[in-house]
Amino acid sequence: MRIAAALLASMLSLAAQAAPLPPASLDRSLWPEQLDSPALFDVASRAEILSFAQVLHESELLDDGALAARLGLRQINLQKVRAVRARLWQRLWQGYQQAQRSCEQDASFCYLVESMADLRTKAATFAADVGTFYTGWIEPSHQFHVRYLDEQLRKAALLPQTSSEVERLSNRERNGDELNDRVFLLTFVGGPGPEGGTTDALTAYLRKQKLQGTFFVLGNRLQQRRDAGAANALGQLYKGQCVGIQGWEYRSHAQWNGWQDSLKRSQARVQADLPDQYVPLFRPPYGQRRADGEAFMASQQLRVSLWDIDAQDDGPLTAEASAQRVVTLMLLWRKGVIQFHDSLPKAQPAVEWLLHNTAQSGIGWADCREYGHQE
């Protein structure tokens, strides 16, 4: 009875944890310049990097209890939080170094930052001297980064019990850090949608724009499309695109006894129906997968493909707010894997807004086949 009571109390304690806040977004119209040149992309990038660095610095001043309360958790894995913070600092430093290369063209947000220590020092005093031209952006950007950082640290605090995209479990896993500066990969999950729906419109739009995306499909939904359509319908649907797997159904593969069968079935389905589009990548639903699954993944010649720029288009954000979130994170991280949901109606208008507002910014889009087959 005592054991049962203890288990019940533990479950109630977990249930009592505060739900995470709605995803963060930032109205890009508050930034006073268009991203219509590589130099202006760098100006905005330097600004977002410094704004986030300030928020990251502020979070390190919190004690364990204050941080747990801020994240809405009763307990936190402080070791994992510190490890994720360290990785964030490293990415900020690398990104700021890249963004400084255009300082001769436009010196806005260019400071004498020659080391990680310099970046930390500058972060502590950032926003004191940015000038009136950027006044309307400062506080909204700060608030965005507070909420975005909380999203990341909350996931870090729940490691390793709840795996997520914020931590690679092995060196074989990929998360976009392999890409070059200013290069991004478009990815889509949760599809395909019903025939004639959002997935069809989105793939047609990408072909018209001469762009590629990697579509991580669910085996059961692909099976339904296959059974309902013509023999070559799937090949036409994903023509010019890449197709990875997300398992047979959209559920966590961390605690599911049938996770191996899920991967094998969906992999076989895609390889049979879409041999030209198939790439050996697995996108775990919710980012959750098993820490001991690497040997099986290797035996299937699969790699886990994570993401580091989440559009959050499956929640309360509008399509434009989702796209604005993506652009802000592109400026912050300067490279990465972007995740949208092609089975939902927000993805295509969000992608359209994203492409329109970055068309002259000097960014590039990764070749999905090269990325998918890269060792």
N, C-alpha and C positions, 0 to 999 in steps of 0.2 A: 504493500500500500504506500509505504514511504517513497519507494522508487517511482511508482506511478504518479504520486503527487508531485514529486520533483520534476518528472518529465512534463507534466501538465503545466507546472509553474514556468518551466523553461520555454514551452511553446507559447504561453500567454505573454511572457516577457518579449519574445521575438515579435509576436503580433502587435505588441504595444509600441514597437519602434515607429517613429514618425515616418510617414511616406515621403519620398523625395519630392522636392519642389518641381513645378513645371519646368520644362527645359528652357534654357536661356537663349535669347536672341537679342540682336542689336540692330536698331534702325539705321541702316547705312546712310540715309539722307542726313544724319547728324554729322557725318564726316564731310567737311566742306569742299572736298575735291573729288573729281571723278578718277577712276582707276584707268585712265586712258593712255598711259605710257608705262614702260617698265620702271622708270624713275619714280613716278607717282605711286606705283604699286609698292615700291620699296619704302617710300615715305610713310604710307599707311601701315606697312608691315612693321617698321621700326616702332611706330607709335603703339600698335597693339602688343608687340613684344614687351615694351617697357611698361605698359599698363598692366599686363598680366604678371610681369615680374614683381611689380609693386604688391599686387594681391597675394602672390605666392610668398613674398617676404613677410607680409602681415600675418599670414596663416601660421608661420613658424614661431610667432610670438605667443601663440595660444598654448596653454597647458593642456594636458590630456583630457581633462574633464570638460574644459571649454570647447575643445575641438569636437569631442563626442556630442556635446549638446548642439553645437552648430550643425553637425551632420545628421542630427536626429537619430543617433544610435546610443545604445546603452554601453556598449563596449566597442573598442576599435583595436585593430592590429597596428600598433604604432610603428613596428618595424617595417611593415609593408608600406605604410603611409610615408615614412622617411625615404624608402627606396623609390617610390613613385615620385616624390618631390625631387629627389636627386636627378632622376631621369628628365623631369620637366625642366629643371635648371640647365641640364646639358643641352637639351634641344633649343632652349631659348638662347643660350650662348652661341650655339652653332648657327642658328637662324639670324641673330643680330650681326654676326660676322659677315654673313652673306649679304644682308640688307645694307651694310655700310659701304659696299662697293660702289654705290652710286652717289655717295655723299658729295662728290665734286660737282655733280649735276644739280643736286638740290640738297642743301644742308639741314633741312628740317629734321628734328629728332636725331641729329648726329651729335654724339658726345664722345669724349675721349674714354672709350671703353676698350681696354686692351686685354682684359682677362675676365674670368668668371668673378673674381673678387670685385673688379670694377663694376661689373653689371649688377652685382648685389648692392653695392654702395649706391649706384645711381637709382636703383629700384626703390630704395628707402626714401628718396627725396623727389621722386618723379611727380610731375604735374605742378610743381611749384613755379616753373618758368616756361610753359609751353606757348604762351602768348594768347592774345584775345581771339585770334583767328580760329583756334581750336577749342575755345571755351565750351561751346555747346556739346562737344563730343566727350569731354573729360569724364564727367560723372556718370553718364550712361555707359561708357566703356568700362569704367571701374565696376559698376554694378553687374554688367554682363560677366566680367571675368570672375567676380566673387561667386556668382552662381555656377559658372562653368567649372571653376576650380572645385567647388563643392561637389559637383557631379563626379569629377575624377577621384577626389579624395574619399568620397563615400564608397566608391567601388574598391579603392585600395584598402579601406578600413575593413571591408568584408572578406578580403583574401585571407587564407586560401580556401576557406569553406565555400565561398561563392566565387568561382572564376569569372573573369570578364576580359574585355579587350584591353584593359589598362596594363596587363602584364603578360608577356610571352612566357610560356611554360617550357620552351626549348628553343634552341637556335634554329631549328627547322621551321618554326612558325614565322610568318611574315606579317608586317603591320604597316607597311608604307615607308618605314625609315630607310629602306633600301633605295628609294627613288632619289633622283637628282634634285637639286634646288629648283623650285618653280614648276615641278612636274607632279601631276595629280592623276589618279586612276579613278574613273567612274565605276561604281559597283551598285548593283541592285539586288534586293533580296525579297523573299516571300512569294515569288511567282512560280509559274505564270498565272495571270488572271484568266478569267473566262474568255472564250473566243470573241474577238471583236472589241475587247475591252482595253484597259489601260496599258497592258504590256504590249499589245499590238501597236497602239498609237505611239508609244514611247520608242520602240525599236524602229518603227518607220521614221520617226522624227530624227533619231540619231543617224540613220543612214542618210537622210537628206542633208544633215549637217556634216556628213563625212566623219563621224565620230564613232568610237567604239566604247562599249561598256562590257563589264563582266557581270553576267546574270547568274546569281546563285539560286538554283531552282529547287523546289520541293518535289521529291519523287512522286508522291501521290497526285499532286496537281499536274505534273507533266504527263502522268498516266491518263488522267482525265482528258486532257487536251488531245492526247494521242488517240484515245478511243473515240473521241467525238468528231475528229477532223479527217481530212484527206491524208493519204500516206505521206506526202511531202510537206504537209502544213507546218510542222515544227521546224523543218529546215528553212522554210521561207520566213517564219516568224523571227528566227534568230540569225538570219543571214547577215554576215559581216560582223557579228558580235561574238563574244566568248561566253561559254556556259560552264559554270562550276556547280557544285552540289551544296545543299544545305540540309541534307538528310531526307528521309522519306516523309516526315511530317515536321511541322514547326513546334518543336518542344526541346527542352534542355537535354543535351546529350551527356550531361555530367553524371546524373543519377539513374539514367534509363538503362535497364538491363539489356534492352535490345538495340543499344546504340551501334554496335558493330554491324548487325544485320541492316540497320537503317542506312548506314553508309554504303554497304555493299550493294543493296538493292537500288538505291538512287544512282550510284555510280554506274552500275550495269545498264540502267535505263537510259542515262544520258549518252553513254558510249555507244549504245545500240542505235538510238534515234538521232543523235547529233554528233557523229564522229568528227566532223570537220570543225565544230565549234567547241568541243569539249576541252577544258583545261583541268589539270589535276589538282584542284583547290577545293577545300572544304571551309565554308563559312559557318561556324557554330551559332545556332540560334541563341540570342541573348549573350553571345560571347562565351557561353558556358561549355566546357569540355573537360575530359578526365586528364588528370596529371600523369596517369600511367598509360595513356593511350598512344604514345608516340611510336612504339614498336608496331602496333597494328596499323597505324597510319602509314608508316614506312612500307609495310608489307603490301599495302594497296597502292603504293606510289602516290600518296596524297600528302599535301601540305595544308596545314591550317592557315587560312587567310583572314587576318583580323583587319580592323579599320581604325583610323585615328581621327576621322572627321565625320561625325554622325549628324545627318540632316534632321533627325527627330521629326520626320514627316509623317510618322504614325501616331502622333499625339495631338495636343491642342494647337500647335503652331499652324498658322496659315501657310500656304505654299510660298508666299513672298517672305514671310518671317523665317521659314525654314531655309530658303535660299540665302537670306541675309546672314543667318547663323553660319552657314557653310562658308560664305565669303570671308566673314570675320575670322573663322578658324583657318582658312587658307592663308590669310595674311599673317596669322599668328605662327603657324607651323611651317609655311612656305613650301611644303610638299606633303603628300600623303594619300591615303585611300579614303574616298568619300562614299558613304553608304546612304542610299535611298531605298524606298520600297516601291517596286514597279507595279505591284498589284493594287496600289492605292492611288487615288486621283490626284494627289498633290505633287507626285514626283515629276511629271512632265512640265507643268508650269513652273515648278521650282528650278528645274534644269534650264528651261528657257530663260528665266530671269538671270540665273547664274551665268550662262554663256553670254547674254547680252551685256552684262555689266562687267565682264572680264575680257571682252573680245580684244581689246587693245592693250592689255596689261602685261603682255610678254610671257604669260604662263604657257605651259605645254601639257598635253594630255598623253598619258602613257599608252603604248601599244599593248592591248590586253593579252595578245598571244605571247609576246615577249615576256611580259610579267608573269603570265600563267605557267610558262614552261622554264622560267629561269631557275637555275640550280643555286 
